[in-house]
């Protein structure tokens, strides 16, 4: 349980969490609507790296590591 009285799985399964991602993806789509192909490739690279860092964060937590370095 976290400091807010709900568990992580309750948080990630919540309607509020789902709604926040719907907002995020809708906003990202709107911001990218008029971007060039080169700009879209840069945004895709940034997004992919952020997912990789998210994975590494949770992998470290699962393995109870303080750092990969």
C-alpha positions as CSV (number, residue, x, y, z in Angstrom):
1,X,0.0,0.0,0.0
2,X,1.3,3.5,-0.8
3,X,1.0,6.6,1.4
4,X,-2.4,7.5,-0.2
5,X,-4.2,4.4,1.1
6,X,-4.3,2.4,-2.2
7,X,-2.1,-0.3,-3.6
8,X,-0.2,0.1,-6.8
9,X,-2.4,-2.4,-8.6
10,X,-5.6,-0.5,-7.4
11,X,-4.0,2.7,-8.7
12,X,-3.1,1.3,-12.2
13,X,-6.5,-0.4,-12.5
14,X,-8.4,2.7,-11.6
15,X,-10.6,4.7,-14.0
16,X,-8.7,7.8,-13.1
17,X,-5.4,6.3,-14.2
18,X,-7.0,5.1,-17.5
19,X,-8.5,8.5,-18.0
20,X,-5.2,10.2,-17.5
21,X,-3.7,8.0,-20.2
22,X,-6.5,8.7,-22.6
23,X,-5.9,12.5,-22.0
24,X,-2.2,12.0,-22.5
25,X,-2.6,10.1,-25.8
26,X,-5.2,12.5,-27.1
27,X,-3.0,15.5,-26.2
28,X,0.1,13.9,-27.8
29,X,-1.9,13.2,-31.0
30,X,-3.1,16.8,-31.2
31,X,0.4,18.1,-30.6
32,X,1.9,15.9,-33.3
33,X,-0.9,16.5,-35.9
34,X,1.1,18.9,-38.0
35,X,4.6,17.7,-37.4
36,X,7.0,16.7,-40.2
37,X,8.1,13.1,-40.6
38,X,11.5,14.0,-39.1
39,X,9.8,15.6,-36.0
40,X,7.5,12.6,-35.6
41,X,10.5,10.2,-35.7
42,X,12.2,12.3,-32.9
43,X,9.0,12.1,-30.8
44,X,8.8,8.4,-31.4
45,X,12.4,8.0,-30.3
46,X,11.7,10.1,-27.1
47,X,8.7,8.0,-26.3
48,X,10.5,4.7,-26.9
49,X,13.3,5.8,-24.6
50,X,10.8,6.8,-21.9
51,X,9.3,3.4,-22.1
52,X,12.7,1.8,-21.7
53,X,13.4,3.9,-18.7
54,X,10.1,3.0,-17.2
55,X,10.8,-0.7,-17.7
56,X,14.3,-0.3,-16.1
57,X,12.7,1.5,-13.1
58,X,10.3,-1.3,-12.4
59,X,12.9,-4.0,-13.1
60,X,15.2,-2.3,-10.5
61,X,12.3,-2.2,-8.0
62,X,11.5,-5.9,-8.7
63,X,15.2,-6.9,-8.2
64,X,15.5,-4.5,-5.3
65,X,18.5,-2.7,-6.9
66,X,19.5,0.8,-6.1
67,X,21.1,1.5,-9.5
68,X,22.2,-0.1,-12.8
69,X,25.4,1.8,-12.6
